[in-house]
């Protein structure tokens, strides 16, 4: 009898391990502030990205793929499959001493995957809140974490400036600060750690690796004594033909990122994991061009830049690669949104009935992309906040530009890349013909309507020709906004300053036991209880 039980136990263990091994490894690579024109597979040879291009050409180039126009909302959407307006993350990004983040009531991707037998690792930028330890990666389903919590910092000394008087070190291995990282370039650090994770991985279990690089976001402001753009000379030396010094530094940052992706892919191959892997690559928002946010990315020929509702702010550089794709080596024009990754990954992991899909904004896109079928998505609510927003339905896009100040209003041009003749570029985006008889898109003529399939560069505001369509789309946008969660944003809490914590950025508030969705400022910072501060 004991022998039979032993045999049965061995058999069940073997079955469990076989099921786990059959699940694909999932690697999600997130670039930061990468513009449409900053990779060579979009048609510009200025910054060659051979490793990224190889994966694109062997996989699927996502040509109709959208993210949020800024960082925190995209990351929250990616991790939850829920729209930033459902999460209360639709307004701005988290700045260091602001005590809010992705609500602890939300279940996120690594938590789901751990329940399905995955080993989960995060390497890189977090930027989903850290005022309390419960918001940080190791408390949200990741087995390991290596990186930083802030939205931006120096690439080499890893100190982060949030605002005047708020400056400190932010780099950790697990929950502990890692001072040994000081002096090493973050792109290389993250790639090396990812390679080590892959090399040491138990191949009998499926791997989930979340790799949100710092590159190519700007670092600390010039006023702090740092250069916002940082790349080792070995990378910038690859671009003697780029005369603009800032664009040259930026090119070096992109090249370092491309090398890192090549190294991670090689590590997957060497470990024997690549044949059963899915690699998803995305930027978190459009590129900050023309010196915006101290950076020199480029979205040409798309209009606008990061933090705007123009295509240059939200139409994202992205691809999916996997031997498991049935129809690959192609360009996908199916509409895809960043929230779609969670249900797509959950489908691959075999979790079709283990989570509440009705609470998600995202849709499972695996069959759509793998078999080149029509997208189940024909609408994207981009966002609506402070009287400004955008919505896409089919080929049409409405932009609402409110009376309040906004980057959409201020940065509405087409920003060329420095040090290259754009007339000689063979770009994947072909702009339509500009009709000078049509009114411009301003807050005086808002809402504006564009046919972004025929007019991807948003030259022609055709709102006057389709008033009923505009009215319908605006009504839909405002209806969704009226049902969204109130923004979770909190004002600065001085107790979050690194001066109180050994000149480092660390969690500084204790969440009371039993509180599922703690908010530090409901509704004002004055409501913070002093004894919650660590």
C-alpha positions in Angstrom: 0.0 0.0 0.0 2.8 2.4 0.9 4.5 1.5 -2.4 1.3 2.4 -4.3 1.0 5.7 -2.5 4.6 6.5 -3.3 4.2 5.7 -7.0 1.0 7.8 -7.1 2.9 10.7 -5.5 5.7 10.5 -8.0 3.2 10.3 -10.9 1.3 13.4 -9.6 4.5 15.3 -9.1 5.6 14.4 -12.7 2.2 15.5 -14.1 2.4 18.8 -12.2 5.9 19.5 -13.5 4.9 18.5 -17.0 2.0 20.9 -16.9 4.2 23.8 -15.6 6.9 23.1 -18.2 4.3 23.2 -21.0 3.3 26.8 -20.1 5.3 29.3 -22.1 7.9 31.5 -20.5 6.8 35.2 -20.7 9.2 38.0 -21.0 7.8 41.6 -21.0 10.3 44.2 -21.9 9.3 47.8 -21.4 11.3 50.7 -22.8 10.9 54.1 -21.2 10.1 57.2 -23.4 11.1 55.5 -26.7 9.8 57.4 -29.7 8.3 56.1 -32.9 11.3 57.3 -34.9 13.9 56.0 -32.5 14.1 52.4 -33.8 15.3 51.5 -37.3 12.4 49.0 -38.0 10.2 52.1 -38.4 12.2 53.2 -41.4 14.8 55.6 -40.0 18.5 54.5 -40.3 19.7 57.2 -37.9 19.8 54.9 -34.8 20.3 51.2 -35.9 18.6 48.7 -33.6 19.6 45.3 -35.1 18.6 43.2 -32.1 15.1 44.7 -31.8 14.7 44.7 -35.6 15.5 40.9 -35.7 12.8 40.1 -33.2 10.3 42.3 -35.1 11.0 40.7 -38.4 10.7 37.2 -37.0 7.7 38.1 -34.9 4.8 40.6 -35.4 5.3 44.4 -35.8 2.4 46.1 -33.9 1.5 49.0 -36.2 -1.8 49.9 -34.5 -0.8 49.6 -30.8 -1.5 52.2 -28.1 -0.4 53.0 -24.6 -1.1 55.9 -22.2 0.7 59.2 -22.9 2.7 59.0 -19.7 4.4 56.4 -17.5 2.5 55.5 -14.4 -0.8 55.0 -16.1 0.7 52.7 -18.7 2.5 50.6 -16.1 -0.7 50.3 -14.0 -2.7 49.2 -17.1 0.0 46.7 -18.1 0.1 45.1 -14.6 -3.7 44.9 -14.1 -5.4 44.7 -17.5 -7.5 47.6 -16.3 -7.8 51.1 -17.7 -6.0 53.9 -15.7 -9.4 55.5 -15.3 -10.5 52.4 -13.5 -7.5 52.5 -11.3 -7.5 56.2 -10.4 -4.1 56.6 -12.2 -5.4 58.8 -15.0 -3.8 62.0 -13.8 0.0 62.7 -14.0 2.7 60.5 -12.7 3.8 59.6 -9.2 6.5 62.0 -7.9 8.8 60.7 -5.1 7.3 62.2 -1.9 3.6 61.8 -3.1 2.0 59.0 -1.0 -0.1 57.2 -3.5 0.2 54.5 -6.1 -1.5 51.5 -7.7 -4.1 50.5 -5.1 -3.3 47.4 -3.0 -6.8 46.2 -3.7 -5.7 45.4 -7.2 -4.5 42.0 -8.2 -1.6 42.3 -10.6 -0.1 40.0 -13.2 2.7 38.3 -11.2 0.2 37.4 -8.5 -2.0 35.7 -11.0 1.0 33.9 -12.6 2.4 32.7 -9.3 -0.9 30.9 -8.6 -0.4 29.2 -12.0 3.1 27.9 -11.1 5.2 30.6 -12.6 8.5 31.9 -11.1 8.2 35.7 -11.2 11.0 38.3 -11.4 11.1 42.1 -12.0 14.2 44.0 -13.0 14.2 47.7 -13.6 11.9 50.7 -13.0 8.8 50.3 -10.8 7.0 53.7 -10.6 3.8 52.4 -9.2 4.2 53.8 -5.7 6.4 53.0 -2.7 5.1 55.2 0.1 4.3 51.9 2.0 6.1 48.6 1.5 2.9 46.9 0.5 3.0 48.8 -2.8 6.4 47.5 -3.8 7.2 44.5 -6.1 8.1 41.9 -3.5 4.7 42.4 -1.8 2.9 42.2 -5.1 3.7 38.8 -6.4 7.3 39.1 -7.6 9.8 36.5 -6.2 12.7 38.9 -6.8 13.2 42.6 -7.6 16.3 44.5 -8.7 15.9 48.2 -9.7 14.5 51.5 -8.5 11.1 52.9 -7.4 11.2 56.4 -8.7 10.2 57.7 -12.2 13.7 59.0 -13.0 17.2 59.1 -11.6 20.8 59.2 -12.6 21.9 56.2 -14.7 25.2 55.8 -12.9 25.1 57.1 -9.3 21.3 56.2 -9.0 20.3 59.2 -7.1 16.9 60.6 -7.9 15.7 64.2 -7.7 12.0 64.6 -7.3 11.6 68.4 -6.6 13.6 71.1 -4.8 14.9 69.7 -1.6 14.0 66.1 -2.3 17.0 64.1 -3.4 18.2 60.7 -2.5 19.6 57.3 -3.5 17.2 54.8 -5.0 18.5 51.4 -6.1 17.7 48.1 -4.4 18.2 44.4 -4.5 15.0 42.9 -3.1 13.8 45.3 -0.4 17.3 46.4 0.6 19.2 49.4 -0.8 22.1 48.2 -3.0 24.9 50.7 -2.7 27.2 48.5 -4.8 25.3 49.6 -8.0 26.7 53.1 -7.6 29.1 53.7 -10.5 27.5 51.2 -12.9 25.3 52.0 -15.9 21.7 51.0 -15.3 21.0 49.5 -18.7 23.9 47.1 -18.3 23.1 46.3 -14.7 19.5 45.4 -15.6 20.6 43.2 -18.6 23.2 41.4 -16.5 20.7 40.7 -13.7 18.1 39.4 -16.3 20.8 37.2 -17.8 21.7 35.8 -14.4 18.0 35.1 -13.6 17.6 33.2 -16.8 20.9 31.2 -16.3 19.8 30.2 -12.8 16.2 29.4 -13.7 14.7 26.0 -12.9 13.6 25.0 -16.4 10.9 22.7 -15.0 8.9 25.8 -14.1 7.6 28.5 -16.3 9.3 31.9 -16.1 7.8 35.4 -16.0 10.4 38.1 -16.4 9.3 41.7 -16.3 12.1 43.9 -17.6 11.2 47.6 -17.5 14.4 49.4 -18.5 15.3 52.9 -17.4 16.4 53.6 -21.0 15.7 56.0 -22.6 14.2 58.3 -20.0 16.1 61.4 -19.1 18.0 61.4 -15.7 18.3 64.3 -13.3 18.0 67.9 -14.3 21.1 70.0 -15.3 20.5 72.2 -12.3 21.5 69.3 -10.1 24.9 69.0 -11.7 24.0 65.9 -13.8 23.6 65.5 -17.5 20.0 64.4 -18.1 21.2 62.2 -21.0 23.8 59.6 -20.2 25.5 56.9 -22.2 29.0 55.4 -22.0 31.4 56.6 -24.8 31.5 53.1 -26.3 27.9 53.6 -27.4 28.0 57.2 -28.5 31.1 56.5 -30.6 28.8 54.4 -32.9 27.2 57.7 -34.1 29.9 60.0 -35.5 27.4 61.2 -38.1 25.0 62.7 -35.6 26.2 66.2 -35.1 23.6 67.3 -32.4 25.2 66.4 -29.1 22.0 65.7 -27.3 20.6 63.5 -30.1 24.0 61.7 -30.1 23.8 60.9 -26.4 20.2 59.8 -26.9 21.3 57.5 -29.7 23.9 56.0 -27.4 21.2 55.3 -24.9 19.1 53.5 -27.5 22.0 51.5 -28.7 22.8 50.3 -25.2 19.1 49.3 -24.8 19.3 47.3 -28.1 22.5 45.5 -27.0 20.8 44.7 -23.7 17.8 43.1 -25.5 20.2 41.1 -27.7 22.0 39.8 -24.6 18.8 38.8 -22.8 17.6 37.0 -26.0 20.9 35.2 -26.3 20.7 34.1 -22.6 17.2 32.6 -23.2 18.6 30.7 -26.2 21.6 29.4 -24.3 19.4 28.2 -21.5 17.1 26.4 -23.9 14.1 28.5 -23.0 13.6 30.5 -26.2 11.6 27.9 -28.1 8.9 28.0 -25.5 8.9 31.7 -24.8 6.8 34.8 -25.7 8.6 38.1 -25.8 6.5 41.2 -25.6 8.1 44.6 -26.2 6.6 48.0 -25.7 7.4 51.6 -24.9 5.4 53.1 -22.0 4.5 56.3 -24.0 5.6 58.3 -26.9 9.0 60.0 -27.1 9.7 63.3 -25.4 11.0 65.2 -28.5 12.4 68.7 -29.0 13.9 68.9 -25.6 10.7 68.1 -23.8 11.4 66.6 -20.3 15.1 67.2 -21.0 15.1 64.6 -23.7 15.7 64.3 -27.5 13.5 61.4 -28.6 11.6 61.6 -31.9 8.1 60.5 -33.1 8.4 61.8 -36.6 6.3 61.9 -38.7 3.6 61.6 -36.0 2.2 64.7 -34.4 3.0 65.6 -30.8 5.0 63.9 -28.1 5.0 62.3 -24.7 2.2 63.5 -22.3 -0.1 64.6 -25.2 -3.1 62.9 -26.8 -1.7 63.2 -30.3 -0.5 60.0 -32.0 3.1 60.9 -31.1 2.2 60.6 -27.5 0.3 57.3 -27.5 0.9 55.3 -30.7 3.5 52.9 -29.3 6.6 51.2 -30.6 5.9 47.5 -29.9 6.1 43.9 -31.1 5.4 40.4 -30.0 7.8 37.5 -30.8 7.4 33.8 -30.3 7.8 30.5 -32.1 4.3 29.8 -30.8 2.8 32.4 -33.2 1.2 30.7 -36.2 1.4 33.6 -38.6 4.5 35.7 -38.0 7.0 37.8 -39.9 4.3 40.3 -40.6 2.9 43.8 -39.8 -0.2 43.8 -37.7 -2.8 46.5 -38.1 -5.2 45.0 -35.6 -6.1 47.5 -32.9 -4.3 46.6 -29.6 -4.1 48.4 -26.3 -1.6 48.0 -23.4 -4.3 46.5 -21.2 -4.7 43.6 -23.6 -1.4 42.1 -22.5 -2.7 40.7 -19.2 -5.6 38.7 -20.5 -3.4 37.6 -23.5 -0.7 36.3 -21.1 -3.3 34.7 -18.8 -4.7 32.8 -21.8 -1.2 31.5 -22.6 -0.8 30.5 -19.0 -4.0 28.5 -19.1 -6.0 30.7 -16.8 -9.2 31.1 -18.7 -11.5 30.6 -15.8 -9.4 31.7 -12.8 -9.9 35.4 -12.8 -12.8 37.9 -13.4 -12.4 39.1 -17.0 -15.5 41.3 -16.7 -13.5 43.7 -14.5 -10.8 44.2 -17.1 -10.6 46.7 -19.9 -8.1 44.5 -21.7 -9.0 41.7 -24.2 -7.2 38.5 -25.1 -5.4 39.1 -28.3 -3.5 35.8 -28.7 -5.7 34.3 -31.4 -6.0 37.7 -33.2 -2.3 38.2 -33.4 -1.2 34.5 -33.8 -3.7 33.7 -36.6 -4.0 37.2 -38.1 -7.7 37.5 -37.3 -9.8 40.6 -36.8 -9.3 42.4 -33.5 -12.1 42.1 -31.0 -11.3 45.7 -30.1 -12.7 48.6 -32.2 -12.5 51.3 -29.5 -9.9 52.7 -27.2 -10.7 55.2 -24.5 -7.4 57.0 -24.4 -8.1 59.1 -21.4 -10.1 62.0 -20.1 -8.9 64.3 -17.3 -9.1 68.0 -16.5 -11.4 68.7 -19.6 -8.9 67.2 -22.1 -8.9 63.7 -23.5 -9.2 61.4 -26.6 -11.1 58.4 -27.9 -10.6 56.1 -30.9 -13.5 54.3 -32.6 -12.6 52.3 -35.7 -10.5 54.6 -38.0 -11.7 57.8 -36.2 -10.2 59.6 -33.3 -11.7 62.5 -31.4 -9.5 64.9 -29.3 -11.1 67.1 -26.8 -8.9 70.1 -25.9 -10.2 71.9 -22.8 -9.7 75.4 -21.6 -7.2 74.3 -18.9 -3.5 74.3 -19.7 -2.3 71.0 -21.2 0.6 69.6 -23.0 -1.8 68.5 -25.8 -2.5 72.2 -26.3 1.1 73.4 -25.9 2.9 70.6 -27.9 0.8 70.1 -31.0 3.5 70.2 -33.7 5.4 67.7 -35.8 9.0 67.5 -34.3 11.7 66.5 -36.7 14.7 64.5 -35.5 18.0 66.3 -35.2 20.9 65.7 -37.6 19.1 63.9 -40.4 17.3 64.9 -43.6 13.7 63.6 -43.1 12.9 63.9 -46.8 15.2 60.9 -47.5 13.5 58.6 -44.9 11.5 55.6 -46.1 9.2 55.5 -43.1 6.5 52.9 -42.2 4.0 55.6 -41.5 2.9 57.4 -44.6 1.2 60.8 -43.9 -1.9 61.8 -45.8 -2.4 64.9 -47.8 -2.9 68.1 -45.9 -6.0 70.0 -46.7 -5.4 73.7 -46.0 -9.1 74.6 -46.2 -9.9 72.7 -43.0 -9.7 74.4 -39.5 -6.8 73.7 -37.2 -7.3 71.7 -34.1 -7.2 74.1 -31.1 -9.2 74.5 -27.9 -11.3 77.0 -29.9 -12.3 74.4 -32.5 -12.3 71.4 -30.1 -13.5 68.7 -30.2 -11.5 67.7 -33.3 -11.9 64.6 -35.5 -9.2 62.7 -37.4 -9.3 59.7 -39.7 -6.1 58.3 -38.3 -5.9 55.3 -40.7 -5.8 57.6 -43.8 -4.4 60.6 -41.9 -2.1 59.1 -39.2 -0.1 62.4 -38.9 -3.3 64.2 -37.9 -3.2 66.9 -40.5 -6.9 67.3 -41.2 -9.5 68.1 -38.6 -12.7 66.8 -40.3 -15.0 67.5 -37.3 -17.2 70.0 -39.3 -17.9 67.3 -41.9 -19.1 64.7 -39.3 -20.8 66.5 -36.4 -23.0 63.6 -35.4 -20.1 61.2 -35.2 -18.2 63.7 -33.1 -21.2 64.2 -30.8 -21.5 60.4 -30.4 -17.9 59.8 -29.6 -17.6 62.7 -27.2 -20.7 61.5 -25.4 -19.1 58.0 -25.1 -15.9 59.5 -23.7 -17.6 61.6 -21.1 -19.9 58.8 -20.1 -16.9 56.5 -19.4 -15.1 59.4 -17.6 -18.2 59.9 -15.4 -17.9 56.3 -14.2 -14.2 56.3 -13.6 -12.4 56.1 -10.3 -11.4 59.5 -8.8 -7.7 60.2 -9.2 -5.7 58.7 -6.4 -3.1 61.6 -6.5 -1.8 63.0 -3.2 0.1 66.2 -2.6 3.7 66.0 -1.4 4.3 64.6 2.1 7.4 66.1 3.6 8.0 63.0 5.6 8.8 61.1 2.4 11.9 63.3 1.9 15.2 61.3 1.8 16.6 63.7 4.4 14.6 61.7 7.1 15.7 58.3 5.8 19.5 58.3 5.4 19.3 60.3 2.2 17.6 57.4 0.4 14.1 57.0 -1.1 12.3 54.4 1.1 8.7 53.6 2.1 7.7 55.9 5.0 4.1 55.1 5.9 2.8 52.1 7.8 -0.5 50.8 6.5 -2.8 49.8 9.4 -3.5 46.0 9.7 -6.5 44.8 7.8 -6.9 47.8 5.4 -7.3 46.5 1.9 -7.1 49.7 0.0 -5.3 52.3 2.1 -5.3 55.9 0.9 -3.0 58.4 2.5 -5.0 61.4 1.5 -8.7 61.0 1.6 -9.4 63.8 0.8 -6.5 66.0 2.1 -3.0 65.5 3.3 -4.2 66.8 6.7 -6.0 63.5 7.1 -2.6 61.7 7.5 -2.2 60.4 11.0 1.2 61.2 12.4 1.7 57.8 13.9 1.5 56.2 10.4 4.9 57.6 9.5 7.8 55.2 9.9 
